[in-house]
Amino acid sequence: MKKKFRMRYFYLLCCAVVPFISKAQTHADSVVMTVGGKEILLGEFVYMAAKNNEVDLTNRKSLDAYVELFKNFKLKVADAEAAGLDKTDDFAKEYNRYKAELISSYLSDAQGEEAFVRKIYERGNEALELSYILFPFSGRVVTKDTAVVYQKAYDVYRRILEGEDFDKTGETLEETEGKSVSYEYVHSLMPLNAPKAFDNIAFALGEGEISKPVRTAMGYFLIKLHKRKPNVEQVKVAHILFLVKDSTELERKKALEKACKVRDQILAGGDFEELAKIYSQDSGTAIKGGVMPFIRRGTTVASFEDAAFQLKNSGDVSDVVKTTFGYHIIKLLDRQPRSSFEEEKKDIASVLKRGEWNFEYYDSFDSRLKKEYNYTFYPGNYAELKRVCDCYFPTDSMFFAGVADKKDTLFVVGAQVLTQNIFCAYLASHPFSTKNYSVDFMQEVYDLFVRDVVTALEKENLEKKYPEYSHLLQEYRDGILLFAISNTRVWGHPAKEQPRFEKEWIDELQKKYPVIVNRALLKKIKKY
């Protein structure tokens, strides 16, 4: 239905909303036409004309033709309303879906969001080889708990700066400290695969540099960047796997010998695809001759990745490669540049919209609205809440007991004064955050609270700020009705008979619904 509707209805309209609109706003309360007792304002009349590139409202002949077209359009809509088509469930569902989409389009900064997506995409032109030491939080923590963890992390940081080896220190701590410290070497880290703070710090480090303790929801990280590796291409390979996971030493030795023999067969001219079907123990790819999808940095185990990307020419075959799964023989099939920004941006944006990344993704929109509505923050009054939050997690009853008497102004936006107790009520009903540290938790909920307040203000002011908003809603509403009634009265008939049914219908409508055209107002249009 949607496709047909757009094809049938929008022959009246064109894509660009251009001339006359801004000039018509001062005359938006002028009635240009009355159809079936319903007044049509000049603003809507001019808006619709502006979407049809063939209409020139300053030309008498063009204006008269458009008046006739517009009148007939509104007559059909009036007929659809008389038939109750605007009261059906299908109409309500379609109209409300569009309205929600339209509102959503105004409650964003598409340019700013795309710029941030591009920043993350460009960050992905490198893969990071790094190590980290994590000093984890034990669940949800308050300030005194984080201070202990931070001090432990900072002490290790100082020891490393004074000469201790980062990786050896991390390995030793993991062995001796149990679950209170963990260490890991990461062969290829790509963006969005670590906590936001970790990601932002890691990609800003220079090779060989060590970060100060980085706080995340997991705990404090120390990060050492070993190497930045270009990530501007992807490779397609086939492989033959000789599985050795959980095997004995003798079984592993036999698997290696078998892999070497098969590789010799390949180098002697054997068909890689057929040998993969016979010998590979990767059930997912063996049936396809060992062929895998394109792989990028950070998507497979380190030794396999290195071997695959070291192959230079299509058809090149690797040495036998050992991984945690077993022994592989890898053949390069194709090498291509990394996917374009246009190809990746949807997937990147879908990640950025969720969780802690969404604050950076929507930052340009949030910042613009706060500026437009004169957001004024009272840091001293927020600090009062923070002091309670330092001792109690902001979902605990003791926290709410500690803030029960606090009613001072937290921020002002537009004409609204938001107080401490109003925010605390929001916090109680919206305890949603990705953070485990009490102060970070409250800050994230506070940021959501401010966003909700300014977004609500923006929704209330959509018609005032964006005059085309109401026109777009009216246009879509009428379009749904036009399609529904036209489908019944005209389009449901054979194509060759449709012109006759169209004419008979228009004649019927002109007798059925009175139309008054404000000719005096039309004469003034050329002045707008």
Order of alpha helices (4+ residues) and beta strands (2+ residues): alpha-alpha-beta-beta-alpha-alpha-alpha-alpha-beta-alpha-alpha-beta-alpha-beta-beta-beta-alpha-alpha-alpha-alpha-beta-beta-alpha-alpha-alpha-beta-alpha-alpha-beta-beta-alpha-alpha-alpha-alpha-alpha-beta-alpha
